[in-house]
Amino acid sequence: MKKIAIVSALCLAFAGALMAAQRNETKCRHCGSASYGAGCHHSPTGKHEHRDDSSRCEWCGSASYGAGCHHSPTSKHRHGPGDGKCIWCGSKSTGAGCHHSPTGRHMK
């Protein structure tokens, strides 16, 4: 009975690790945690920053752009760089014209 419990526990641990890998969890660039928001003791802002995923906001993990990020110092979502997209609006444009960027310019 004890062996069955050990094997079951190992199977569950393996399944959990596999599911995490399939979700493609990102990590905070300062501490390596998978958490978002407050609680990063190594970040200058005290918040986790995930700059390794261009499809999600680095501060909260949302796929949204623009206003509404409660963890961002600017209250705007900012995605990780990559895919040739602006980190503030997701456009592939360059130069001026980004309504979400603090500088008004697309940033990649």
Backbone as CSV, one residue per row, in Angstrom:
resi,resn,N_x,N_y,N_z,CA_x,CA_y,CA_z,C_x,C_y,C_z
1,MET,0.823,-1.197,0.000,0.000,0.000,0.000,0.867,1.260,0.000
2,LYS,1.975,1.203,0.742,2.868,2.347,0.806,3.522,2.608,-0.557
3,LYS,3.863,1.534,-1.283,4.471,1.687,-2.599,3.498,2.336,-3.582
4,ILE,2.240,1.986,-3.484,1.222,2.570,-4.358,1.102,4.073,-4.100
5,ALA,1.146,4.470,-2.836,1.057,5.885,-2.484,2.270,6.652,-3.021
6,ILE,3.443,6.045,-2.935,4.666,6.700,-3.430,4.621,6.844,-4.944
7,VAL,4.220,5.778,-5.622,4.122,5.819,-7.087,3.075,6.840,-7.508
8,SER,1.954,6.894,-6.811,0.902,7.873,-7.131,1.411,9.297,-6.953
9,ALA,2.143,9.529,-5.866,2.683,10.861,-5.608,3.678,11.266,-6.696
10,LEU,4.516,10.341,-7.108,5.483,10.628,-8.172,4.781,10.918,-9.492
11,CYS,3.754,10.160,-9.802,2.987,10.385,-11.034,2.325,11.762,-11.020
12,LEU,1.765,12.149,-9.884,1.135,13.462,-9.770,2.169,14.578,-9.913
13,ALA,3.329,14.404,-9.319,4.392,15.412,-9.429,4.848,15.539,-10.876
14,PHE,5.016,14.418,-11.554,5.422,14.435,-12.956,4.353,15.108,-13.818
15,ALA,3.093,14.786,-13.570,1.997,15.383,-14.338,1.951,16.892,-14.109
16,GLY,2.164,17.333,-12.886,2.186,18.772,-12.591,3.319,19.476,-13.309
17,ALA,4.502,18.865,-13.317,5.644,19.456,-14.013,5.391,19.518,-15.516
18,LEU,4.791,18.486,-16.067,4.483,18.447,-17.483,3.464,19.526,-17.848
19,MET,2.435,19.696,-17.023,1.424,20.720,-17.285,2.033,22.119,-17.213
20,ALA,2.942,22.356,-16.266,3.596,23.659,-16.153,4.434,23.930,-17.394
21,ALA,5.125,22.927,-17.889,5.945,23.094,-19.088,5.068,23.371,-20.308
22,GLN,3.905,22.743,-20.370,3.007,22.951,-21.501,2.405,24.349,-21.474
23,ARG,2.222,24.927,-20.277,1.677,26.281,-20.167,2.723,27.323,-20.528
24,ASN,3.980,26.892,-20.674,5.075,27.791,-21.024,5.177,28.929,-20.016
25,GLU,5.271,28.572,-18.724,5.360,29.575,-17.674,6.605,30.426,-17.848
26,THR,6.430,31.709,-17.659,7.548,32.626,-17.734,8.058,32.875,-16.327
27,LYS,9.216,33.482,-16.244,9.842,33.732,-14.948,10.170,35.214,-14.807
28,CYS,10.125,35.699,-13.576,10.520,37.063,-13.261,12.002,37.229,-13.586
29,ARG,12.341,38.316,-14.260,13.735,38.519,-14.660,14.644,38.848,-13.488
30,HIS,14.083,39.213,-12.352,14.891,39.560,-11.186,15.102,38.401,-10.223
31,CYS,14.055,37.575,-10.038,14.156,36.527,-9.007,13.873,35.124,-9.518
32,GLY,13.337,34.984,-10.739,13.048,33.669,-11.292,11.717,33.075,-10.876
33,SER,10.914,33.814,-10.139,9.606,33.327,-9.697,8.606,33.337,-10.846
34,ALA,7.609,32.458,-10.787,6.539,32.430,-11.777,5.401,33.378,-11.390
35,SER,5.512,34.037,-10.242,4.468,34.936,-9.751,4.475,36.268,-10.479
36,TYR,3.316,36.926,-10.474,3.174,38.279,-11.007,2.824,39.204,-9.854
37,GLY,3.006,40.508,-10.051,2.621,41.492,-9.045,3.682,41.708,-7.985
38,ALA,3.245,42.161,-6.825,4.148,42.493,-5.729,4.814,41.248,-5.144
39,GLY,5.944,41.473,-4.495,6.609,40.394,-3.786,8.000,40.042,-4.276
40,CYS,8.522,40.773,-5.240,9.876,40.502,-5.719,10.855,41.352,-4.913
41,HIS,11.683,40.689,-4.133,12.630,41.400,-3.266,13.872,41.864,-4.011
42,HIS,14.038,41.451,-5.252,15.209,41.828,-6.034,14.921,42.937,-7.047
43,SER,13.663,43.217,-7.303,13.269,44.238,-8.270,13.320,45.627,-7.628
44,PRO,13.738,46.641,-8.362,13.744,47.994,-7.799,12.338,48.520,-7.474
45,THR,11.327,47.973,-8.146,9.948,48.400,-7.884,9.251,47.501,-6.868
46,GLY,9.876,46.364,-6.515,9.255,45.404,-5.607,8.234,44.509,-6.295
47,LYS,8.145,44.618,-7.620,7.176,43.826,-8.382,7.896,42.924,-9.369
48,HIS,7.294,41.771,-9.627,7.857,40.825,-10.586,7.718,41.369,-12.005
49,GLU,8.730,41.129,-12.836,8.714,41.554,-14.231,9.064,40.365,-15.117
50,HIS,8.138,39.974,-15.986,8.328,38.853,-16.902,8.567,39.389,-18.302
51,ARG,9.822,39.568,-18.682,10.151,40.139,-19.986,10.385,39.066,-21.041
52,ASP,10.088,37.817,-20.728,10.392,36.727,-21.660,9.189,36.224,-22.451
53,ASP,8.102,37.000,-22.498,6.921,36.580,-23.253,6.299,37.795,-23.929
54,SER,6.357,37.837,-25.249,5.814,38.984,-25.980,4.287,38.943,-26.091
55,SER,3.673,37.844,-25.692,2.217,37.737,-25.804,1.481,38.166,-24.537
56,ARG,2.232,38.455,-23.455,1.591,38.835,-22.188,2.275,40.046,-21.551
57,CYS,1.500,40.771,-20.753,2.016,41.910,-20.004,3.069,41.425,-19.018
58,GLU,4.194,42.105,-18.982,5.277,41.684,-18.094,4.952,41.909,-16.622
59,TRP,4.012,42.781,-16.314,3.683,43.086,-14.928,2.569,42.200,-14.363
60,CYS,1.548,41.874,-15.196,0.385,41.141,-14.659,0.065,39.846,-15.395
61,GLY,0.646,39.622,-16.571,0.397,38.390,-17.320,-0.794,38.447,-18.252
62,SER,-1.470,39.580,-18.334,-2.637,39.728,-19.204,-2.208,39.819,-20.665
63,ALA,-3.092,39.419,-21.563,-2.833,39.557,-22.995,-3.249,40.938,-23.505
64,SER,-3.797,41.770,-22.627,-4.288,43.103,-23.005,-3.158,44.095,-23.226
65,TYR,-3.501,45.160,-23.959,-2.619,46.307,-24.151,-3.327,47.545,-23.611
66,GLY,-2.584,48.607,-23.353,-3.183,49.867,-22.914,-3.414,49.917,-21.418
67,ALA,-4.346,50.763,-21.005,-4.627,50.999,-19.590,-5.238,49.770,-18.921
68,GLY,-5.086,49.713,-17.602,-5.739,48.666,-16.834,-4.820,47.727,-16.087
69,CYS,-3.528,47.935,-16.146,-2.614,47.060,-15.415,-2.400,47.628,-14.010
70,HIS,-2.810,46.886,-13.009,-2.724,47.354,-11.625,-1.319,47.237,-11.037
71,HIS,-0.440,46.513,-11.703,0.908,46.315,-11.186,1.942,47.217,-11.861
72,SER,1.616,47.767,-13.006,2.542,48.600,-13.762,2.684,49.983,-13.114
73,PRO,3.885,50.542,-13.075,4.048,51.898,-12.545,3.329,52.952,-13.390
74,THR,3.073,52.646,-14.656,2.368,53.588,-15.539,0.878,53.262,-15.650
75,SER,0.421,52.198,-15.012,-0.958,51.687,-15.099,-1.304,51.168,-16.485
76,LYS,-0.286,51.004,-17.353,-0.501,50.468,-18.696,0.226,49.139,-18.837
77,HIS,-0.379,48.242,-19.602,0.242,46.952,-19.885,1.475,47.150,-20.764
78,ARG,2.533,46.429,-20.459,3.748,46.443,-21.281,4.187,44.996,-21.463
79,HIS,4.213,44.554,-22.694,4.581,43.173,-23.004,6.083,43.027,-23.122
80,GLY,6.546,41.785,-23.069,7.951,41.516,-23.285,8.302,41.755,-24.743
81,PRO,9.568,42.031,-25.028,9.974,42.274,-26.405,9.987,40.986,-27.229
82,GLY,9.882,41.137,-28.516,9.955,39.982,-29.411,8.908,40.019,-30.494
83,ASP,9.043,39.173,-31.461,8.107,39.043,-32.578,7.986,40.320,-33.400
84,GLY,8.891,41.282,-33.218,8.840,42.524,-33.989,7.670,43.411,-33.645
85,LYS,7.062,43.224,-32.455,5.893,43.997,-32.056,6.266,45.050,-31.022
86,CYS,5.512,46.149,-31.016,5.670,47.189,-30.011,5.280,46.611,-28.647
87,ILE,6.086,46.860,-27.626,5.795,46.319,-26.292,4.599,46.995,-25.648
88,TRP,4.208,48.166,-26.125,3.095,48.913,-25.544,1.755,48.665,-26.232
89,CYS,1.760,48.421,-27.560,0.474,48.302,-28.274,0.357,47.050,-29.146
90,GLY,1.461,46.365,-29.396,1.421,45.144,-30.198,1.532,45.371,-31.693
91,SER,1.616,46.616,-32.120,1.730,46.934,-33.542,3.122,46.583,-34.057
92,LYS,3.198,46.282,-35.328,4.503,46.037,-35.950,5.065,47.322,-36.558
93,SER,4.381,48.443,-36.342,4.830,49.744,-36.839,6.071,50.213,-36.085
94,THR,6.769,51.168,-36.671,7.925,51.774,-36.020,7.718,53.279,-35.942
95,GLY,8.468,53.923,-35.068,8.403,55.372,-34.951,7.207,55.869,-34.164
96,ALA,6.796,57.092,-34.463,5.701,57.752,-33.745,4.359,57.084,-34.020
97,GLY,3.405,57.335,-33.129,2.050,56.856,-33.349,1.538,55.856,-32.331
98,CYS,2.308,55.533,-31.310,1.827,54.593,-30.285,1.112,55.377,-29.188
99,HIS,-0.176,55.132,-29.034,-0.987,55.870,-28.065,-0.789,55.375,-26.634
100,HIS,-0.154,54.231,-26.460,0.036,53.684,-25.115,1.430,53.928,-24.558
101,SER,2.397,54.151,-25.422,3.775,54.369,-24.999,3.913,55.718,-24.296
102,PRO,4.677,55.795,-23.211,4.890,57.081,-22.541,5.579,58.121,-23.434
103,THR,6.327,57.658,-24.427,7.029,58.578,-25.328,6.228,58.867,-26.600
104,GLY,5.141,58.111,-26.827,4.346,58.271,-28.042,4.942,57.542,-29.242
105,ARG,6.035,56.821,-29.015,6.712,56.097,-30.090,6.616,54.591,-29.844
106,HIS,6.533,53.826,-30.923,6.533,52.376,-30.815,7.901,51.912,-30.312
107,MET,7.894,50.991,-29.391,9.133,50.465,-28.823,9.125,48.947,-28.967
108,LYS,10.252,48.395,-29.406,10.326,46.952,-29.610,11.322,46.307,-28.690
